[in-house]
Amino acid sequence: MKKMFVFLFFFFSFLAFNVQTVSADIGPKATAEVTIIGIEGEYSFELLVPYRGDVTENPLEDWENYVEYDYYKETYPERLVYFQDEDGFAACSFYYGPPCNYRQTGEHRYRMTYFSAPRVFKVAIVTEDDVLIVSERIERQMFQASFTFDLTGVDTTQDQFGVGVINEELPIREAISSFFLRVILTIGIELGILALFMYRKAGSFKLVGIVNLISQTLLTLGILIAYYYASIFGAIAIFIIGEIFVFTFEIVVYAIKLKEKSIKRAVIYGFVANATTFMATIFIVFIEALLYG
């Protein structure tokens, strides 16, 4: 059985870290939300993305049309139209490929949505005095990512490059609470159903508890990794494939090891318990999708 648990670990790890490739071009698109801290006055916000060419050799005709519907303000800072820093980064609105759709979601909070937020970018701020402030390069990790760009103490009266502190906020508290909710709920349901099937020996409850602790921990980790790194579609893919595997694995283990009652009762129990937790997990995934988008 130890070999089976090791296999489960590598199986769910492989699915979790490879599902992003599968879901990258379908379903919801990656987003990036940036909160600016430590700046006063009016300014314009933009993301800079890597551009292999020279922007001065690629004149934009009617560049205003590029940002008419996708930029969050009525006017776009002209200073960024042909700007390219020494690392080759240029305005996302013109040099990314897919449209860069920006929305202002708070006083100093900006969200880039459809088509898909860039993986690597810098944050650019153009003040009302036409001063340009550019962050360091950062690489997005989360599928729905949140960043803070802290300009506290930065001189915003002159152009500055590679300044401020930019960080991606990791949803550690949400992930931990979701993990324990899923695992505890699943184990509780399966132990409760075990009692309804008239199992009474401590060894039976110990077996079911250990099997579920290991299998549901691995499955839940796979679901959470896929959810945060590859979208809700990735989580659903891991969930369906993983549940089928766990479903089969647990029924086989119970048929062999759950000896208090008949093999038939053990198999029926495994089927009912897993079907019930399957529906419970669907409900949890649905609620999280509504709450966290």
C-alpha positions in Angstrom: 0.0 0.0 0.0 2.9 2.3 0.6 3.9 2.0 -3.0 0.4 3.0 -4.0 0.5 6.1 -1.9 3.8 7.1 -3.4 2.3 6.6 -6.8 -0.7 8.8 -5.8 1.7 11.6 -4.7 3.5 11.7 -8.0 0.3 11.2 -10.0 -1.4 14.3 -8.6 1.8 16.3 -8.6 2.2 15.6 -12.4 -1.4 16.6 -13.1 -1.2 19.7 -11.0 1.9 21.1 -12.6 1.0 20.2 -16.2 -2.7 21.2 -16.3 -1.7 24.9 -16.9 -0.4 24.0 -20.4 -3.7 22.3 -21.2 -5.9 25.1 -20.0 -3.8 28.0 -21.2 -5.7 28.7 -24.4 -9.3 27.9 -23.4 -11.7 29.1 -20.8 -11.0 32.1 -18.5 -7.9 34.2 -19.1 -5.2 35.2 -16.7 -5.6 38.5 -14.9 -3.3 40.9 -13.0 -4.4 43.5 -10.5 -1.9 46.1 -9.3 -2.3 48.4 -6.3 -0.1 51.5 -6.2 1.1 52.6 -2.8 2.8 55.8 -1.7 2.0 58.2 -4.5 -0.1 61.3 -4.6 -1.6 63.3 -7.4 -2.9 62.3 -10.8 -1.1 59.8 -12.9 -1.6 57.3 -15.7 -1.0 53.5 -15.3 0.4 51.1 -17.8 2.2 47.7 -18.0 5.4 47.4 -20.0 6.1 44.0 -21.7 9.2 42.6 -23.5 9.3 43.6 -27.1 12.0 42.1 -29.4 12.0 44.8 -32.0 12.7 48.5 -31.9 9.5 50.5 -31.3 10.9 53.5 -33.3 11.1 51.3 -36.4 7.5 50.3 -36.0 5.5 53.5 -36.4 1.9 53.2 -35.1 -0.7 54.7 -37.4 -3.7 56.1 -35.5 -2.4 54.8 -32.2 -5.3 56.4 -30.4 -7.5 53.7 -31.9 -5.5 51.0 -30.0 -6.5 52.4 -26.6 -9.9 53.9 -27.4 -11.9 51.0 -25.9 -9.3 49.2 -23.8 -7.7 51.9 -21.8 -9.3 52.9 -18.5 -8.9 56.7 -19.1 -10.1 58.9 -21.9 -6.6 60.1 -22.7 -3.5 58.0 -23.0 0.0 59.3 -22.0 1.8 60.0 -25.2 5.1 59.6 -23.6 4.6 55.8 -23.6 3.6 55.4 -27.2 7.1 55.0 -28.5 8.9 54.4 -25.2 11.2 51.4 -24.8 13.5 51.0 -21.9 17.1 49.5 -22.0 15.7 46.0 -21.4 13.4 46.2 -24.4 10.2 46.7 -22.4 7.4 48.7 -24.2 3.8 49.6 -23.6 1.5 46.6 -23.3 -1.3 48.6 -25.1 0.7 48.6 -28.3 3.4 45.9 -28.3 1.9 42.9 -26.5 -0.1 41.3 -29.3 -3.5 40.7 -27.7 -5.4 43.8 -26.6 -4.5 45.0 -23.1 -7.8 45.7 -21.4 -7.5 47.9 -18.3 -10.0 48.8 -15.6 -9.6 50.9 -12.6 -11.1 49.0 -9.7 -10.1 51.3 -6.9 -8.5 54.7 -6.2 -5.1 53.2 -6.8 -6.0 49.8 -8.1 -5.8 48.7 -11.7 -6.9 45.4 -13.3 -5.8 44.0 -16.6 -8.2 41.4 -17.9 -9.1 39.9 -21.3 -7.3 38.7 -23.3 -4.7 37.6 -20.9 -2.3 39.4 -18.5 1.4 39.1 -19.5 3.6 36.7 -17.6 6.6 39.1 -17.4 6.1 42.9 -17.1 7.1 46.1 -15.5 4.7 48.7 -14.1 4.9 52.2 -15.5 3.5 55.4 -14.0 3.3 58.7 -15.8 2.6 61.6 -13.5 0.6 64.7 -14.4 4.0 66.5 -14.9 4.9 63.9 -17.5 7.4 62.2 -15.2 7.9 58.5 -15.9 8.4 56.0 -13.0 9.1 52.3 -13.9 9.3 49.4 -11.6 11.7 46.4 -11.7 10.8 43.4 -13.8 8.4 40.9 -12.2 7.1 37.5 -13.4 3.5 36.6 -12.6 3.0 33.3 -10.8 -0.7 33.2 -10.0 -3.4 32.8 -12.7 -5.5 35.5 -11.0 -2.6 37.6 -9.6 -2.5 40.6 -7.3 0.5 42.9 -7.0 1.5 45.9 -4.9 3.8 48.5 -6.3 5.1 50.6 -3.3 6.6 53.9 -4.2 7.0 55.2 -0.7 10.1 57.3 -0.5 10.7 57.4 -4.2 11.3 60.8 -5.8 8.5 61.3 -8.3 9.7 64.7 -9.5 12.1 63.1 -12.0 12.2 60.0 -14.2 13.1 56.9 -12.3 13.7 53.3 -13.5 13.8 50.1 -11.6 12.6 51.8 -8.4 10.0 51.0 -5.8 9.1 47.6 -4.4 6.8 45.4 -6.5 5.5 42.1 -5.0 3.0 39.5 -5.9 0.6 38.7 -3.1 0.2 35.0 -2.5 -3.2 33.8 -1.3 -1.7 31.7 1.6 -4.5 32.2 4.1 -7.2 31.3 1.6 -5.3 28.3 0.3 -4.7 26.9 3.9 -8.3 27.4 5.0 -9.6 25.8 1.8 -7.2 22.9 2.2 -8.3 22.1 5.7 -12.0 22.6 4.9 -11.9 20.1 2.0 -9.8 17.5 3.9 -11.7 17.7 7.2 -15.1 17.8 5.5 -14.3 14.8 3.3 -12.9 12.6 6.1 -15.9 13.6 8.3 -18.4 12.6 5.6 -16.7 9.3 4.9 -16.5 8.4 8.6 -20.1 9.3 9.1 -21.2 7.1 6.3 -19.0 4.3 7.6 -21.0 4.5 10.9 -24.3 4.4 8.9 -23.1 1.2 7.3 -23.0 -0.3 10.8 -19.2 -0.4 11.1 -18.2 -0.2 14.7 -14.6 -1.4 15.2 -11.9 1.1 15.8 -9.7 -0.6 13.2 -12.3 0.1 10.5 -12.5 3.8 11.3 -8.7 4.0 11.6 -8.3 2.4 8.1 -10.8 4.7 6.5 -9.4 7.8 8.2 -5.8 7.1 7.2 -6.7 6.2 3.6 -8.8 9.4 3.3 -6.2 11.6 5.0 -3.6 10.5 2.4 -5.7 10.4 -0.7 -7.7 13.5 0.0 -4.6 15.5 1.0 -2.9 14.7 -2.3 -6.1 15.3 -4.3 -6.8 18.6 -2.5 -3.3 19.8 -3.0 -3.6 19.1 -6.7 -6.9 20.9 -6.9 -5.6 24.0 -5.1 -2.3 24.2 -7.1 -4.3 23.9 -10.3 -6.9 26.5 -9.2 -4.3 29.2 -8.3 -1.9 28.5 -11.1 -4.1 27.3 -14.0 -7.7 28.7 -13.3 -11.0 27.1 -12.2 -10.9 24.9 -15.4 -7.6 23.5 -14.3 -9.0 22.7 -10.9 -12.0 21.0 -12.4 -9.8 18.9 -14.6 -7.7 17.8 -11.7 -10.8 17.2 -9.6 -12.5 14.9 -12.2 -9.4 12.9 -13.1 -8.3 12.7 -9.5 -11.7 11.6 -8.2 -11.9 8.8 -10.7 -8.5 7.5 -9.6 -9.3 7.9 -5.8 -12.8 6.4 -6.4 -11.2 3.2 -7.8 -8.3 3.1 -5.4 -10.4 3.4 -2.2 -13.0 0.8 -3.3 -10.2 -1.6 -4.0 -8.5 -0.9 -0.7 -11.8 -1.3 1.2 -12.6 -4.5 -0.5 -9.3 -6.0 0.6 -8.7 -4.3 4.0 -12.1 -3.4 5.4 -12.9 -6.8 6.9 -15.3 -6.1 9.7 -18.3 -6.7 7.3 -18.6 -8.5 4.0 -16.6 -7.5 0.8 -19.9 -6.6 -0.8 -20.8 -4.1 2.0 -17.2 -2.7 1.9 -17.5 -2.1 -1.9 -20.9 -0.5 -1.6 -19.7 1.7 1.2 -16.7 2.8 -0.9 -19.0 3.7 -3.8 -21.6 5.6 -1.6 -18.9 7.4 0.4 -17.0 8.6 -2.6 -20.1 9.6 -4.6 -21.2 11.7 -1.6 -17.8 13.4 -1.2 -17.7 13.9 -5.0 -20.9 16.0 -4.8 -19.6 17.8 -1.7 -16.4 18.8 -3.5 -18.4 20.0 -6.5 -20.3 22.3 -4.2 -17.2 23.7 -2.6 -15.5 24.3 -5.9 -18.6 26.1 -7.2 -18.8 28.3 -4.0 -15.1 29.2 -4.3 -15.6 30.1 -8.0 -18.3 32.5 -7.0 -16.4 34.0 -4.1 -12.9 34.3 -5.7 -13.7 34.4 -9.4 
